[in-house]
């Protein structure tokens, strides 16, 4: 093989590799947004065996909260896959991939619960997925410490958010409560894993901006 052949062959191989990655991410996005992504673990709420005693208002409130949680899992799935895409550290990349897999479980559980509550996911999920994926890709190029720090801060805020939901869910809604409790434990585990691998604390302006974005998302997703 001469020099000109070599110089044209390897760049093409690299381009195809990146294209394959992008196609895989498009396929994952389609699974998430169409509700076809499957959980790898059983639903912590178990099988529904009898009719629930929720009032119409309680059912509506639970559905709103679980829709917010579903949007959160859409965002987390997109965020972590975006963070993994540009991450140069192999161990950190695997952490993002494992976390994204667990978020698929959460996504499927929330989707199942919404159906039980005779409700639906947010109409704005494609917007949230695209924005979160782009944010994850940007974080992946900020260095491994900042990338992991973004994950740790995300999970810290999600933990607080889930604590609020546990306090707000109707007392009779045990099924939603069991799902949210398991989600909370998993998110705490993600945060601790990121910290153990060297997460750097984000600057205060970045943390405040994340809280503001989360507030917009949760307020919107409750109804739309």
C-alpha positions, 0 to 999 in steps of 0.5 A, a space after each residue: 500500500 502506498 502513502 496516498 492509499 494509507 492517508 485516505 484509509 485511516 481518516 475514513 475509518 475514524 469517520 465511520 467509527 464516529 458515525 456508528 456512535 452517533 447512529 447508536 445514540 440516535 437509536 437509543 434516543 428513539 427507544 427512550 422517547 417511544 417508551 420501548 426501552 426495557 428495564 433490566 430489574 423488576 419493578 420495585 412496586 411489584 405487580 398491581 394486584 388490586 384497584 387503588 383507593 386514590 381519589 381523582 385529585 390524588 391520582 392527578 397529583 401522583 401522575 404529575 409527580 411521576 411525569 416529572 420523574 419520568 422527564 428526569 429519567 429522560 434527561 438523565 439517560 441523555 445526559 449520561 450518554 452524552 457525557 460518556 460519548 466524549 469522555 477520554 477516561 475509560 473508567 469514568 466512561 464505564 461509570 456513565 454507561 452503567 448509570 445510564 443503564 440504571 436510568 433506563 430501569 427508572 424510565 421504564 418503571 415511571 412509564 409503567 406507573 403513569 399508565 397505571 395512573 391513566 396518564 402520559 409522559 411529557 409532550 416535551 420529552 424530545 426537547 428535554 432529551 436533545 438539550 440534556 444530550 448536548 449538555 452532556 457532550 459539553 461536560 465530557 470535554 471539560 475534563 474528567 474531574 469536572 465531568 464527574 463533578 457534573 454527575 455528582 451535582 446532578 445526583 445530589 439535586 435529584 436526591 433532594 427532588 426525590 425527597 420532596 416527592 416522597 413527602 408530597 405523594 399521597 399516603 395511599 400511593 404506595 406503588 409510586 412511593 416504592 418506585 421513587 424510594 428505589 430511584 433515590 437509592 440508585 441516585 445516591 449510589 451514582 453520586 458516591 461512585 462519581 465522588 470516589 472516582 475523583 469528581 470535582 465540585 462545580 463552581 457555585 454559578 454552575 450549581 445555581 444554573 443547574 437548579 434553575 434549569 431543573 426548576 423550569 423542567 419540573 414546573 413544566 413537566 408536572 402539567 405538560 
